[in-house]
Amino acid sequence: MRRALRDHVRGRVGDYRRVVVPCVGSFAMVEALVDEGVDPKVIETSDVSVYSTLVGFLLDPDKDPRDVGFTVHDDDLRTLFEALPRDGQVEFTAAALCIVKVVQIKGKSEFRRWQRLEFCNQMPTMYQKYLEGLKTHQKKLAGLSYVVRDGHEHIRTALAEADALIWYNPPAYKGGYTKMFEPDGAYSWNAPEIAEIDMKDIESFYGELNGAAAHVTLYAEHWYPLERLDWTEFSKDYAEVYGKSDRTIYLVTNRGRKVVARPKKVHDVPARRPPVYCEQEITEDSVLAMVTTTKELATYYYDLFIKALGVVNAETYFLFVVDGRVVGTVGFMYSSWARNRLSHVFEVFGITPTSVRYKKLNRLLMMYLLSGECRDILMANFPQHESLMLPMLKSMRTTCISKYAEVKINRGILKMKSREKMKGGRFKLVYEGKFNGKTGREVVTEWVTKHGQVKREE
Ligand SMILES: C[S@@+](CC[C@H](N)C(=O)[O-])C[C@H]1O[C@@H](n2cnc3c(N)ncnc32)[C@H](O)[C@@H]1O
């Protein structure tokens, strides 16, 4: 999105007398605007969180982060806080952010306790990191202004001004930021009494943006209430669309140029790519393997196999390799296993190419995913599992969004755990499969016998 916003304002930055960034969060988008040539002096930012306020008060020349009333109440944390240098503005901000960060690691699980302890032990190192980051921010962004203010109120001040640019990325998940920055009594600050914005507010607020004289740019996803904006019929010239696939992210604007699909650049294709499966014969002697890979390579094969640019987000990526050729790309989430000590992992995606030779190539991947061999690889790939004494993985879950009440390719392999009809009529289906004790050799033998003869009808 940073790149999209930079592309969008390129060549126009000299036109803006005010650049208004409410809900500024981590200042990442402000940085993008400055990189594109916007003068920090014309940038007005605001937010309601302790994080943004500390950083904002540091960057605003008329403010001082020591004035936000940040006080640590928890005895242990106060000892840690007081051990850190915090005389200057930037030092104070770094020390306060360390405390905010520890308190942000919530939860009673052993994993969370361990994470908090780790963070406290590492606090001097984290402090140095924050300090360096803040100094870099200062060099680039100092001079902007920051206020604690409701985002919608802030935007309203600029809507009628033709030489104002507004960038608005609203909080989309109800209460998400309030929860994230809940101090739980560990510290306090002069927190404002401003309710967190949520989708309900956004829905009515979008209506106010119609007819704005200012140049309005919005972050939006496909499910945002964009129909409220009379300038966002995507087929018309008034929107810029970035990204494709199910989870589409849009930079929506009232000063659009024609919608242009951005072709993949040559340098987006990873330079080193293992060879891909090309209708080679798979026999009982074939060797199956699951190897870890980068997000870059995993998504490269994802795009290649399903011919769409996927916005896929997993925590760990693997390639499924048969006789040295890539036959699948898989992404997993380990969080629930580790965080809540559950006995399952989530498969975010598992994709094979379409083969003419084998109609049921996908089954080979699915069968391998549920093998004991694959389970052992998954566990070994989460190096902390032994020290945290995590439970043995028993099963794998995956969610399918489908027009149909059942997904046929899962039949006989995965069991449906739940089915929920979503708004718009599609189904959210959660499937689960138990790991068995099979080896790769057993899996391939079984697959060759059962499915190896089934060709795709052409
Ligand atoms: C999605 S983040 C913004 C990210 C940031 N704009 C960016 O593009 O990098 C949403 C932010 O809105 C802030 N927020 C929530 N309710 C608000 C309100 N009523 N007024 C102003 N900011 C609010 C949160 O504290 C959070 O930092």
The ligand as an SDF file (V2000), in Angstrom:
LIG
                    3D

 27 29  0  0  0  0  0  0  0  0999 V2000
   -5.5180    0.7130   10.7700 C   0  0  0  0  0  0  0  0  0  0  0  0
   -4.6680    1.7140   11.9350 S   0  0  0  0  0  0  0  0  0  0  0  0
   -4.0350    2.9460   10.9890 C   0  0  0  0  0  0  0  0  0  0  0  0
   -2.7910    2.6030   10.3070 C   0  0  0  0  0  0  0  0  0  0  0  0
   -2.1380    3.8010    9.6500 C   0  0  0  0  0  0  0  0  0  0  0  0
   -3.1050    4.7830    9.2430 N   0  0  0  0  0  0  0  0  0  0  0  0
   -1.3370    3.3860    8.4760 C   0  0  0  0  0  0  0  0  0  0  0  0
   -1.8300    3.5400    7.3530 O   0  0  0  0  0  0  0  0  0  0  0  0
   -0.2230    2.8800    8.6700 O   0  0  0  0  0  0  0  0  0  0  0  0
   -5.9180    2.4640   12.8130 C   0  0  0  0  0  0  0  0  0  0  0  0
   -5.5150    3.4670   13.8730 C   0  0  0  0  0  0  0  0  0  0  0  0
   -6.6950    4.1790   14.2320 O   0  0  0  0  0  0  0  0  0  0  0  0
   -6.6120    4.5630   15.5850 C   0  0  0  0  0  0  0  0  0  0  0  0
   -7.9520    4.9220   16.0620 N   0  0  0  0  0  0  0  0  0  0  0  0
   -8.9290    4.1490   16.5340 C   0  0  0  0  0  0  0  0  0  0  0  0
  -10.0190    4.8840   16.8640 N   0  0  0  0  0  0  0  0  0  0  0  0
   -9.7460    6.1660   16.5910 C   0  0  0  0  0  0  0  0  0  0  0  0
  -10.4530    7.3890   16.7070 C   0  0  0  0  0  0  0  0  0  0  0  0
  -11.6930    7.4460   17.1610 N   0  0  0  0  0  0  0  0  0  0  0  0
   -9.8180    8.4890   16.2930 N   0  0  0  0  0  0  0  0  0  0  0  0
   -8.5610    8.4540   15.8350 C   0  0  0  0  0  0  0  0  0  0  0  0
   -7.8340    7.3320   15.6980 N   0  0  0  0  0  0  0  0  0  0  0  0
   -8.4220    6.2000   16.0700 C   0  0  0  0  0  0  0  0  0  0  0  0
   -5.9480    3.3820   16.2480 C   0  0  0  0  0  0  0  0  0  0  0  0
   -5.3310    3.7660   17.4580 O   0  0  0  0  0  0  0  0  0  0  0  0
   -4.9470    2.9250   15.1710 C   0  0  0  0  0  0  0  0  0  0  0  0
   -3.6790    3.4560   15.4100 O   0  0  0  0  0  0  0  0  0  0  0  0
  1  2  1  0
  2  3  1  0
  2 10  1  0
  3  4  1  0
  4  5  1  0
  5  6  1  0
  5  7  1  0
  7  8  2  0
  7  9  1  0
 10 11  1  0
 11 12  1  0
 11 26  1  0
 12 13  1  0
 13 14  1  0
 13 24  1  0
 14 15  1  0
 14 23  1  0
 15 16  2  0
 16 17  1  0
 17 18  1  0
 17 23  2  0
 18 19  1  0
 18 20  2  0
 20 21  1  0
 21 22  2  0
 22 23  1  0
 24 25  1  0
 24 26  1  0
 26 27  1  0
M  CHG  2   2   1   9  -1
M  END
$$$$
